[in-house]
Amino acid sequence: MTPPARLTVLAGPSAVGKDTVAADVRTRFPNVWLSVSATTRPPRPGEVQGVNYHFVADDQFDRMVAEDELLEWAVVHGVYRYGTPRQAVLDHLAAGDPALLVIDLQGARQVRRRMPEARFVFLAPPSWDELVRRLVGRGTEGEEERERRLASARVELAAEPEFDHVIVNDDVHRATEELVRVMGLASPPVGPVAAG
Ligand code: 5GP
């Protein structure tokens, strides 16, 4: 019997490359379902409503929290709220889709309490200097926002031992390979054809 689909939570500091690795997993395994979070952050240029996020107003987010529609939610980097719509996760797991959440540390801890059977993966930078370089190089945040993200990153890095698996993102494809293996997605090697 096929084991039931399992939830994988991918966390790690801002700019470590979580979204890139998750997108790479999806390219190779389109059956993996990637949760679309709700957020009160305004869209960045190029981001699409319902694809990158469900961009919602503050009062809509309040309602989702009040009605307990979110599996987890958190204020990330001290400003905007982000949360995972619960029903979509349950529906996809019930349908047998391997599900992946890309969320921050606070959210991962909440999922750990509510769904301890999930698999918790921490994506780590090769070094602190490299993380700073990626965060600055991305150029999507202003000075103040960048400082806030670096402060959160320091806290997030210290939480690495709480996770079941740690993957160092030294190379996107290599990190993806490792995540795919951890998620049990890699197809078994084709064995020699039996004689006769
Ligand atoms: P960004 O604003 O760069 O898209 O995301 C900022 C941070 O929010 C990232 O570290 C991302 O992992 C986190 N995040 C995105 N969606 C969620 C969510 O649904 N819940 C939580 N707790 N964090 C999230």
Boltz pocket constraint, residues with backbone or C-beta under 6 A from the ligand:
constraints:
  - pocket:
      binder: B
      contacts: [[A, 10], [A, 12], [A, 13], [A, 14], [A, 18], [A, 37], [A, 38], [A, 41], [A, 72], [A, 73], [A, 74], [A, 76], [A, 82], [A, 83], [A, 84], [A, 102], [A, 103], [A, 104], [A, 105], [A, 106], [A, 107], [A, 108]]
      max_distance: 6.0
